[in-house]
Amino acid sequence: MADLFTPLAAGPFEFPHRVVMAPMTRNRAGPGNVPHALNATYYRQRSDAALVITEATQICPEGLGYPGTPGIHSAEQADGWAAVTDAVHEAGGLIFLQLWHVGRISHPDLQPGGQLPVAPSAVRPAGDAMTASGMKPFVTPRALEAGELPRLVEQYAEAAANAERAGFDGVEIHGANGYLLDQFTRDGTNRRDDNYGGSVENRCRLPVEVADAVVGIWGADRVGYRISPFQPFNDMLDSDPPATFTHLAKQLAKRNLLYLHVVELGRPGEGDGKAFVESRDPLMRELRRIWPGTLIVNGGYDRGRSDAVIDAGEADMAAFATSFLANPDLPERLLGGAPLNEPDRATFYGGGAEGYTDYPVLGETDR
């Protein structure tokens, strides 16, 4: 019987357990979107994760969608991240960088020269963008021309190379949550009539090209890919998610990536144990059948549900978000059945140490 604390060998890694720290935007990078000492402290505190996956990190200036998010496209940003990776490695941890381009989920206030955000098609998202001067309605993005896409793929490769120089152990490609690669993948946002739109094969073309470019830098066994087939966040939809995401998974599986990271909805199933496993969306079982490597699940998991899906062979690892935010020692707490700190949602985004590096570990006085 395997569970959340059964060691796992995957690619070049020997994971001591299967508790993954999920990527979480925290909006605490310094000027120039450069990571700094406080970020190093935050990640070092959570280095007991089997794998730390960083917050989403923009690959280029045009990929910026929120103030205070880190980049990986300048020498200064890479140097800032190097201090983070050093801190995690000194504590015995492993850390992957998540490569990100927000696409249409941006605003001219955040773009170089005040230009329009880019997207597969000129489809404006509902809602508001977070800017330095407050929330502002999203604008209609500019559709990328086919001739611009090779350069975009190069930017992913350049960012991956910067991550390697910064000392990361690998990278995760962010193809989820309504950002650029997800916008290309789903037909609700991809209205193109060229080789990058229309059929599911065409819509998955850019994500696969990006994966190939990143694998060319890192090798397949140090690259993961994140998807969110059920996620409506950022005004996303698709007419046939099972067809879309099984095709993408099959194409990525051919590349022998280290892992596929699947974001489920906040309630991925009902009940506990076997009942929970059987109540999950059938697409999750199909993705498990397709995916030959490590499958990471994310969304609404606790110790019991994680153990159930791992024991059933429906997943290999489980990623935890806000519970890892509020509990730097989450693996220890889950292993021992200790109570968890409650996350303070008022301090999720922006600010300093409060709600970032001051959550207590076991044995400390609660703040």
N, C-alpha and C positions, 0 to 999 in steps of 0.2 A: 504494500500500500504506500503510495506516494502522497505527500501533503506539502503544505507551504514551507516546511522546514526540512524537506528532503533535499540534499545537495543535487546539483544539476550540472552536467557537463554539456556545453554548447559552444561550437566553434573552438576558438583558442582559450575559452574561459572555463574555469571551475567555480561555479557559483556555490557559496556555502549554504544558501537557502534561496527562496524564490520571491522574496518581497522586493518589488521594484519601486523606486521613487518616480512617480509620474512627472512629466514636464508641467510646470505651473508658472504662468506669467505673474511677476511680482512688481514690475515697474520700478525697480530700484537701481538701475544702472546709473553711472555717473555721466557727466557732460561728455558729449560725443558718443553716447551710447556705449561707453567703456565700462566693463566690470571693474570693481574696486574691492577694497579690503573687506567691507561688510558682506559682499557677495561671497567671498572666499570663506568667511566664517559660517555663513548660512549653509553652504554646501558641505563643508567639513563636518558640521554638526550632524549631518544626515548620511555620512559616509558608511554607516553600517548597513545601508541598503545593499542588496545583492548587486544592484546596478542603479546608479543615479543617472537620470536623464534630465538634462538642463531644461530650463525654461526656453520657449521658442526664441530663436536668435536669427535676426534678419541677415540674409546673404548679400544684400546690396542696399544702397540708400533708398531705392524705390520700393524695397520690401517692407519699409517701416509702416506700422499701422497704429502704434500707441506710443505715448511719451514714456521715456525711461526704460525702454526695452533694449537689451544688449544686441550688438551686432558682431559679425565675424568677417567684415570686409575691409578692415583697416589694420595696419600694424599695431596701432595703439589698442584696438579691441583684442587682437590676438594676444598681446602682452598681458592685458588685464585678465583674460581667460587663463593664461599660463599660471598666474598666481592661484587661481581657483583649482586648476588640476593638480598643482603641486600640493595644495592643502589637502585635497581629497586623497591623493596617493600617499601622502605622509601618514594619514589616518588609516591606510589599508584599504581604501575603497576603489571602485571602478566608476568611471564617468563618461557618458556619451553626450555629445552636443546635438541639440535638435536644430536642423536646418529649416529656415522659414522664409517664406515670401507671402505677404498678406493679400496681394492682388488688389481686388476692389475694396477690401475692408480697410480703407485708409481715407485720407482727405487731403486736398491741396495744401493745407496748412502744414502737413507732415512730409510733403514731397519736395524733392529738389526743385528749386525755382518756382514753387507753387503750381507745378504741373498736375494734370489729372492722374489719379491712380490708374493702373493698367489691369486688364482682366482678359479672359478669353473672348468675351463679348461685351457689348455696351449695355449691360443690364444693371440697373441701380439696385443695391440692396435696400431693404426696408430698415429703418432705424437710424441711429446716430453714431457718429464717429467720436472717439475720445481724442481730443486735441489738448495742447498745452493751455489753451484759453477756455476750455470747457467742452461740453458736448455740442456737436454740430451735425445737421443732417448729412447723411451720406450723399455723394454726388454720383452722377452717371460716369462710370469709368471709360477710359479709352480702350478699345479692343486692340490687342497686340496684333501686329502684322506678322505674317508667316516668316518673313525675313528677319524678324527680331528674335525668334525663338532659339536659333542656335546660340546667340549671345547669352540668352537667359540660361540655357543649359551650361554654358561655360561659367557663368556666375556661380551656379551651384557647385561646380567642380573647384573653382577657385576658393570658395568658402570652405569646402571640404578639406582642401589642402591647407588653408589657414588653421582649421581645427586640428589637423595633424601636427602642425608646427607648434600649436598651443599645448600639446601634450595630452589630448583626449585619447581615450581607449577605443573610440569608434564614434559613429554618428547615426542619428535617426533622421530620416527624411519626413518632414511634416506634410502628409497628404490628407489631412483631416480638418474637421471643424470649420469648413467654409472658407479656407484660405486658398491661395492661388492654384495649387495642384489639385485640390478638391474641386475647385471651380471648373477646371478643365475636365475632370472626371465625370461630373454629374450633368445631365442634360437640362436641368433647370437653370443653369448658369452658362452652359456652353451651347451657343446657338450658331456656331461656325459652320460654313459649308465647304471648308477646305480639308486637307488631310489631318487636321487636328480637331475636327468636329463631325457631328452626325452620328456615325456608327459607334458602338462601344469600343471597337478596335481603335478608331481614330481618337476618341475622347481620352483613351488611356495612353495614347502615343507619347505625349509630353512627359507624364509621370514615369513611364518606362525609360525614356531617353535620359531623364534626370537620374534615375536609379543606375543606369549603365555608366553615366559619367562619374557618379560618386563612387561606384564600385571600382572604376578605373583608378581612383586615388587611393582607396582604402583596402580593396579586396572585399569580396562578398561577405566574408565571415566577421566583418566588423561594421556592417551596415544593417540598420533596421528601417522599417517603413511603417508609418502610422496611418490608419484609416478610421473613418467614423460613419459606417453605412446607415446608421439609424438617426444620425444627429441633424436636427433642423437648425442648429445654431448658425447665426449669420445669414438667415433667410435662405437656407439651402433646401433643395428637394431634388428628387430623381424619379423618373417615371417607372423604373424597374430596378430597385437596388440589388436584388439577388443577381440579376444578369450582369449589372455593371460591376459589382464588387467581386463576384466569382471570376469574371474575366480578368480583372486587374490582379487578383490574387494568383491566378494561374500564370500570368505573365511574370510577376515578381518571383514566384516559386521557381521558375526556370532559371532565375539568376542566383539561386541558392543563398539568398540573404540570411543573415543570422537570425532575424526574427521578424514577425508581423505583429504589430501592436494594434489591437482593435478596441476602439472606444465604443462601449455600449451605452445605452441610455442610463439614467440614474438608477432605474430599477430594472436590471437586465433579466430578472425572472422573479418568481414568487416562491415563498417558503424557504426551506433549508434542505441541505443534503440532497438526496436523490430527487426529491420533488423540485428543488430549485434547478438542478441540471436539466430535468425534463421539461421545465416550463420556459426555458430560454428560447429565443427566436431561432427557427430552423436554419436561418442563414449562418448562425454561429457554428452549428454542427457541420454544415457544408464547408465553411472556411477551414475548420479543423481537418476535414477529409482532404481538402486541396493542399493544405500547407504542410510541407514535409519537415520544416524546421521548428524552431521555438515559437510558440504562440503565446503572446502576452495579452491578458484580458484586463479591462479597466472600466470601472463604473459601478458603484454600489456594492463593492465587495467588502467583506469582513473576513475574519479567520475561518469561520465555518463554511461560508460559500466558496472561499478560495480552496480550502481543502477538498470540497465536494467536486469542483470542476477538475482539479488536478488529479484526484484519485480516479475520476471517470475517464481520464485521458482527453478531456475536452479543452484543456489548456495546460501550459507548462509553467507559467509564472503569472502573478497578479500584480498590477500596478496600483498604487495608492496615492491619492492627491491630497485633499485637504487634511486627512488624518496624518499624513507625513509632514505637512506644513506645521500642524499644531503639536506634533510629537516627534522631536528629533531622534528619539530612541524607539521608533515604532516597532522595528523587528523584535527588540527585547520585550516590549509590552505585549505584542501579539503572541510571542512564544510562551510567556508566563501568564497570560490571561489578565494582565494588569489593566486597570481603568485607563481611558484615554483622556487627554486634555481636549477641551472643546475649542475648535477654531474660532477666532474673532474675525468675523467677516468685515468689520469696519476697518481693519488694518490689512486687508488682502493686497491692495494695490497702492503703491507709492508709499512715501514716508521713509522712516529710518529703521532703527533696531526694534521698535515696538511692533509686536505681531510678526516679527521676522526672525530675530535671533534670540529673543528673550523667553521663549516657551520653556518651561522646566522639564528636566528629565527626571526619571524615577529617583526618589530620595531627596529632591529639591523641594523647597516650599513653593506652592503654586503662586503665580503672580496675580 
